[in-house]
Amino acid sequence: MKWHQLVAFAPAALFFLLFLISFLRDRRKLRNGVYLFFTLVFFAAGALLVLASVSQSAAAALLYIGLALIPVSGLALGIFLIFNGFTMLRREGRRLANLLSLLAGIGIIAFVPLQFLVALIDWQPLTIAAEVVTGVLGYVSVLFLCFLLYAVVYGRIRSRRGVDFIVVLGAGLLDGSRVPPLLASRLDRARRVFDAHRRRGRDPVLITSGGQGPDEDVPEARAMADYLVAGGAPAERVLLEDQSRTTTENLTFSGALMRERRDDYRCVIVTNNFHVLRAALLARKTKVNGQVIGSPTAWYFWPSAILREFIAIFVEHRIFNGTVCGLITLSVVLDAV
């Protein structure tokens, strides 16, 4: 490969370097996903430019295929999300959180017909509104792809370093005191990690984190601890954090417990795989010295859950995201007048 062909990969190399620097400093940053996403985008663009220097017809064909796959993939995704939405409603009940994949699927399928309808009406205020929506959706879609990409990458990372504590995040109880399957998967994963560390000669403490909800007979932490002990975990190695109501409080209060026992502690935090990246971002925000690992989640639950996680992160950064969306709106309006 000649030097001028290598130059085509310079933007990808720059973003990959930014990714490495940011990742090595702290892997619990959402910007890592942004750097990684643009690394892949510019690498694909560079590869296309190199191919064009060899065969323009082959590069054009590949470009057209890629462009054609965008609407096809969007249609397939929309159909999948609609079917997944009905599955969620059937298995998990009619709650707003369970409607997310269904609503997203309907929105994707309806986007093109609605754009066509706006073009037929040809009324400037409606056209401007449609362009604003398209621009904002484009921005949100790129953010979602960055989030999804890094959520998968972060969830695949494994650390062999020893830990002093294993924190299990609560997830609600059934019938007031019973551990549901979603929470059981977290506890089972924590127990496997605990056993693996003991085999290597360490003796970490398990922390079950979760307060008592209004419809619960006992704190989540108590039911979680009982589940672990019933599964063979030593009762003296299980510590309860039973005051928290949110993930932020889970981490804040668990962090305080760990610092009371050891200033230079290191921990691992266990949650479900769809929740891993957001929990990692919150662990960094609350200054908890630990990485996050995930436990399996039922396939049908994952799409709605990952959408919920993305919405939560988007709202947590509402000032920045609101500013960007405002600038997109302003740009479209100024361009139209």
C-alpha positions in Angstrom: 0.0 0.0 0.0 1.4 3.4 -1.0 1.8 6.3 1.3 -1.0 8.4 -0.3 -3.3 5.5 0.2 -2.3 5.2 3.9 -3.3 8.9 4.3 -6.9 7.9 3.7 -6.8 6.1 7.1 -5.4 9.2 9.0 -8.7 10.3 10.4 -9.4 6.7 11.6 -6.0 6.5 13.2 -6.5 9.9 15.0 -9.9 8.8 16.4 -8.4 5.4 17.4 -5.6 7.2 19.2 -8.1 9.4 21.1 -10.0 6.2 22.0 -6.9 4.5 23.3 -5.9 7.5 25.4 -9.4 8.0 26.9 -9.9 4.2 27.4 -6.6 3.7 29.2 -7.3 6.7 31.5 -10.8 5.5 32.4 -12.9 3.0 30.4 -16.0 4.3 32.2 -16.5 7.2 29.8 -19.2 7.5 27.1 -16.9 9.5 24.9 -15.0 6.3 24.4 -17.9 5.0 22.4 -17.9 8.2 20.3 -14.2 7.9 19.5 -14.7 4.2 18.6 -17.7 4.8 16.4 -15.9 7.5 14.3 -12.8 5.2 14.1 -14.9 2.6 12.4 -16.7 5.2 10.2 -13.5 6.8 9.0 -11.8 3.4 8.6 -14.7 2.3 6.3 -14.4 5.6 4.3 -10.6 5.1 4.0 -11.0 1.5 2.8 -13.5 2.8 0.2 -11.1 5.5 -1.0 -8.2 2.9 -1.3 -10.5 0.6 -3.2 -11.5 3.5 -5.5 -7.9 4.1 -6.3 -7.7 0.5 -7.6 -11.1 0.1 -9.1 -13.7 2.9 -9.2 -16.4 0.6 -10.4 -15.9 -1.8 -7.5 -15.9 1.1 -5.0 -19.1 2.6 -6.5 -20.8 -0.8 -6.4 -19.8 -1.3 -2.7 -21.0 2.2 -1.9 -24.4 1.7 -3.5 -24.8 -1.7 -1.7 -24.0 0.0 1.6 -26.5 2.8 0.9 -29.2 0.4 -0.1 -28.7 -1.6 3.1 -29.6 1.4 5.2 -33.3 1.5 4.4 -33.5 -2.3 4.3 -31.9 -2.5 7.7 -34.1 0.2 9.1 -37.2 -1.7 7.8 -36.0 -4.9 9.3 -35.2 -3.2 12.6 -38.6 -1.6 12.8 -40.4 -4.9 12.1 -38.3 -6.7 14.7 -39.0 -4.0 17.4 -42.7 -4.1 16.8 -42.8 -7.9 17.2 -40.5 -7.5 20.3 -42.9 -4.9 21.7 -45.8 -7.3 21.5 -43.7 -10.0 23.2 -42.8 -7.5 26.0 -46.5 -6.6 26.6 -47.5 -10.3 26.6 -44.8 -11.4 29.0 -44.1 -8.4 31.1 -47.4 -6.5 31.2 -48.8 -3.2 30.0 -46.4 -0.7 31.4 -44.9 2.4 29.7 -41.4 1.0 30.0 -42.5 -2.1 28.2 -43.9 -0.1 25.2 -40.5 1.4 24.2 -39.5 -1.2 21.6 -43.0 -1.2 20.1 -43.1 2.7 19.9 -39.6 2.8 18.4 -40.5 0.2 15.8 -43.7 2.1 14.8 -41.7 5.3 14.6 -39.1 3.7 12.3 -41.7 2.2 10.0 -43.8 5.4 9.8 -40.8 7.7 9.2 -40.6 7.4 5.4 -44.4 7.6 4.7 -44.7 10.6 6.9 -41.8 12.3 5.1 -43.5 11.5 1.8 -46.8 13.0 3.1 -45.0 16.2 4.2 -43.6 16.6 0.7 -47.1 16.2 -0.8 -48.6 18.8 1.5 -45.7 21.2 0.7 -46.5 23.7 3.5 -43.4 25.5 4.7 -44.0 25.4 8.5 -44.7 21.7 8.3 -41.6 21.2 6.0 -39.4 23.1 8.5 -40.8 21.0 11.4 -40.1 17.8 9.5 -36.5 18.9 8.7 -36.0 19.7 12.4 -37.3 16.3 13.4 -35.1 14.6 10.8 -32.0 16.5 12.0 -32.6 15.8 15.7 -33.4 12.1 15.0 -30.1 11.9 13.0 -28.2 13.3 16.0 -30.0 11.0 18.4 -29.4 8.0 16.1 -25.6 8.6 16.0 -25.5 8.9 19.8 -27.5 5.7 20.1 -25.1 3.9 17.8 -22.1 5.2 19.8 -23.8 4.1 23.0 -24.8 0.6 21.7 -21.4 0.0 20.2 -19.5 0.8 23.4 -22.1 -0.9 25.6 -21.3 -4.1 23.8 -17.5 -3.5 23.9 -17.4 -2.5 27.5 -19.6 -5.5 28.5 -17.1 -7.9 26.8 -14.1 -6.6 28.7 -12.8 -8.9 31.4 -10.5 -7.9 34.2 -8.3 -10.5 36.0 -7.3 -8.1 38.8 -8.3 -9.1 42.3 -11.1 -7.3 44.1 -11.9 -6.7 47.8 -15.7 -6.3 47.3 -18.4 -7.6 44.9 -21.3 -5.2 44.8 -24.7 -6.6 43.5 -27.2 -3.9 42.5 -30.9 -4.5 43.5 -33.7 -4.8 41.0 -37.0 -5.1 42.9 -38.7 -8.1 44.5 -41.7 -10.2 43.7 -44.5 -10.8 46.1 -42.9 -8.5 48.6 -39.9 -10.7 49.4 -39.0 -13.1 46.5 -36.0 -12.6 44.3 -37.2 -12.4 40.6 -35.3 -14.1 37.7 -33.7 -10.8 36.6 -32.2 -10.2 40.1 -31.3 -13.9 40.5 -29.2 -13.7 37.4 -27.1 -10.9 39.0 -26.7 -12.8 42.2 -25.7 -16.0 40.4 -23.1 -14.1 38.5 -21.8 -12.4 41.7 -21.5 -15.8 43.3 -19.5 -17.2 40.4 -17.2 -14.2 40.6 -16.9 -14.7 44.4 -16.0 -18.4 44.0 -13.5 -17.7 41.3 -11.7 -15.1 43.5 -11.6 -17.5 46.4 -10.1 -20.2 44.3 -7.3 -17.7 43.5 -6.6 -17.1 47.2 -8.6 -13.9 47.8 -11.5 -13.5 50.1 -13.8 -10.7 48.9 -16.9 -9.4 50.6 -20.3 -9.6 48.8 -22.4 -6.4 49.2 -26.0 -6.7 48.4 -27.4 -3.2 47.6 -31.1 -2.2 47.7 -33.5 -0.6 50.0 -37.1 -1.4 50.8 -39.8 -0.3 48.4 -43.4 0.6 49.4 -44.7 -2.7 48.1 -41.9 -4.8 49.6 -41.9 -6.7 52.9 -38.2 -6.6 53.4 -35.3 -4.6 52.0 -34.0 -5.9 48.6 -30.6 -6.3 50.2 -32.0 -8.7 52.8 -33.7 -10.9 50.3 -30.6 -10.8 48.1 -28.3 -11.8 51.0 -30.7 -14.7 51.9 -30.6 -15.9 48.3 -26.7 -15.9 48.3 -26.5 -17.6 51.7 -29.0 -20.3 50.6 -26.8 -20.8 47.5 -23.8 -21.5 49.7 -22.2 -18.1 50.2 -20.7 -17.7 53.7 -23.0 -15.5 55.7 -20.1 -13.7 57.4 -18.8 -12.6 53.9 -22.1 -10.9 52.9 -22.7 -7.3 53.8 -26.0 -5.4 53.4 -26.5 -1.9 52.1 -30.3 -1.6 52.6 -31.0 2.2 52.3 -30.7 2.9 48.6 -33.6 3.5 46.2 -31.8 4.3 42.9 -28.7 3.1 41.1 -26.9 6.3 42.1 -27.7 5.6 45.7 -26.7 1.9 45.3 -23.3 3.0 44.3 -22.9 6.0 46.7 -23.9 4.1 49.8 -22.0 0.9 48.8 -18.9 3.1 48.2 -19.2 4.6 51.7 -19.4 1.1 53.2 -16.3 0.0 51.3 -14.3 3.0 52.2 -15.1 2.5 55.9 -13.5 -0.9 55.7 -10.6 -0.2 53.3 -9.4 3.1 51.8 -7.6 1.6 48.8 -10.4 -0.9 48.0 -11.1 -2.3 44.6 -14.5 -3.7 43.6 -16.5 -5.2 40.8 -20.1 -4.2 40.4 -22.7 -6.8 39.1 -25.8 -5.9 37.2 -27.6 -7.1 34.1 -25.8 -6.8 30.8 -28.2 -4.1 29.4 -27.4 -1.9 32.5 -23.6 -2.3 32.5 -22.5 0.9 30.7 -24.9 3.2 32.5 -23.9 1.6 35.8 -20.2 2.2 34.9 -20.8 5.8 34.1 -22.6 6.3 37.4 -19.8 4.4 39.2 -17.3 6.9 37.8 -19.6 9.8 38.7 -19.9 8.6 42.3 -16.2 7.9 42.6 -16.6 4.2 43.2 -13.3 2.4 42.4 -14.6 -0.5 40.3 -15.6 -1.8 36.9 -19.0 -3.3 36.1 -19.9 -6.7 34.7 -23.2 -8.0 33.4 -25.4 -11.1 33.9 -27.6 -12.6 31.1 -31.0 -11.1 30.3 -33.9 -12.7 28.5 -33.6 -11.9 24.7 -37.0 -10.3 24.5 -36.3 -8.0 27.4 -33.0 -6.6 26.1 -34.3 -4.2 23.3 -36.7 -2.3 25.5 -34.2 -2.3 28.4 -31.3 -0.9 26.2 -33.6 1.8 24.9 -34.6 2.7 28.5 -30.9 2.9 29.4 -30.1 5.2 26.5 -33.0 7.5 27.3 -31.8 7.7 30.9 -28.2 8.7 29.8 -29.6 11.2 27.2 -31.7 12.9 29.9 -28.7 12.9 32.4 -26.8 14.9 29.8 -29.9 17.0 28.9 -28.1 20.4 29.0 -25.5 19.3 26.3 -28.0 17.4 24.2 -30.6 20.1 24.5 -28.1 22.6 23.3 -27.2 20.5 20.3 -30.8 19.9 19.4 -31.4 23.6 19.8 -28.6 24.4 17.4 -29.9 21.9 14.9 -33.4 23.6 15.1 -31.9 27.0 14.7 -29.8 26.0 11.7 -32.8 24.5 9.9 -35.0 27.6 10.6 -32.3 30.1 9.5 -31.7 28.0 6.3 -35.4 28.1 5.5 -36.0 31.8 5.9 
